[in-house]
Amino acid sequence: MKKSNNNKSDCAARLSLSLPTPLAADLDRLVRAKGAPSRSALLADLVREAVTEHDAHRGRQTAAGVITLIYDHHARNLQAKLTGIQHDAEKMIISVMHVHLSHHDCLETIVVRGPAAHLRQLTDRLAAVRGVKHGKLTITTTQK
């Protein structure tokens, strides 16, 4: 890794990267589709996302995120179980939004903050409730 000799505020490392030609074409297509200013900017975002996700899996940092649940609100005692789990985790939960998708299905988004490992445990507990069709944690870091 070669560090650039620009001013201190740039603090960028210059890397050389080789990709198979079809993958390089895919990268260029993604740069255009996302409106990224350059390959470097897009790759920096992708690496940052991968590092954040990796660290979150290891539970070594404080994280913020959104738990997304899809469930059948007609399932017996589902609402009470989800509410009970959320009350047990009140220090991690910042906000909850509930949306009716259809006659049976609801979408719930739960904004959370706390140790990444605890957020994953909370997601697993919520997703395991009978009647929950899908549960996913989308996570990001709160640190620089």
N, C-alpha and C positions, 0 to 999 in steps of 0.2 A: 504494500500500500504506500503510495507516494503522496505526501501532503503538499497541497498547493502553497505557493509562497506569496499569496495575496495578503491583504490586511487581516488583522486578528479576527475581525467580525465575520469573515468568510468561513474560516475553519472548516474546510472541506477536504476530504481525501479523494484523490484521483485514482480511479480503478480502471483496469482494462478488462473487458468482458468479451468472451467469444460465445456465440450462440449458433445453433444450426440455422441455416438460411430460412426454413419455414417458420421457426420460432421467432426469428428477428422480424419477419414480415408480420407475424401475429402481434409482436410488441408495437410495431409502428401503427398497426390498425387500432390497437388499444389506446395508444397515445392520442390518435386523432379522435376516436370515439369519446374519450373522457375529456378531451380538450386540454390535455396536459401541455405545459409549455415546452417540454422536451422529454426525451427518453430518460435522461438523468432524473428529472423531477418525478416522473412516474415510477421509476425503479426505487427511488428513495421512499416514496409513499408505500410501495409494496413491501419493501424491506422493513420499514417501520411497523406496518401492520403485522407482518410475520413475527417480528421480535415481540410485539405486544401480546400477540396470541400465544406465543411460546412461553413468555413469562407468566401469563395468566394461567396457563395449564400447570405451571409449577407452583402457583400460589405465593409467589415471593413479593408481590407488590400490592399496594392498594389500587383498586380499579373502580371504574364506573361502567355501568352498562344498562342494558334493557333486557329483561326477561319477557319473552313473547310466549303466550299460551293460547292455544285454540282448544276449546272444549265444548261439550254438549251440556248446556245448562240444565237439561232435564235429568241428567244423571243424579241418582239419589245421593243426597248429602254433600254433593260436590262443592257447592258454594260455601257451606259451613267449614268443610275441610280446608279449602283454599284460604278462607279468611283466617282460620286458626293458625295455619302455617305462617301466613303473612304477619299476624300479630306477634308471633314468636320471634319474628325477624324485623321488628319495627325499627331498630336502629340502623338497619341496612337499607330500608325502603324509603325512597324520597317521594315517589308519586306513583299512583296507579290510575290507569285509564281503562274503562270497560266499553266495548263496542259490540253491538248486536250485528252479526254477519248474516244470519238467516233465522228462520223460526227455531232451529235447534242450536246453531253454532254461535259462540261468542269468541271474541278476541280480547285478550287482556294484555296490556303492556305495563310492566312494573319497572320503574326506573330505580336502580340500585347503586349503592356505593359501599365499598368495604374491602376486606381482604379477598383477593381473587378466589382463593380456595373456598371461602365461605359463600361467595356468590354462586359458585358451581354447586355446592351442596344444597343451597336453597333452591336452585333451579331443578336439581334432581328430585328433591322432595316434592316440589309442586308438580313436576311432570309425571311423577309416579302415582298421583291421585287418580283413582278410577274415574273415567269420563274425560280425562285430558287426552286429546288426540295428538297434540304436538306441543313440545316445550323446548325453547332454545334460548340460550344466553348469548347476546352479542355484547362483547366486552371491549373496553379500551382503557388505556392507562390514564391516571390522573397526575402522573409525574412527567417531567420533561425528559 
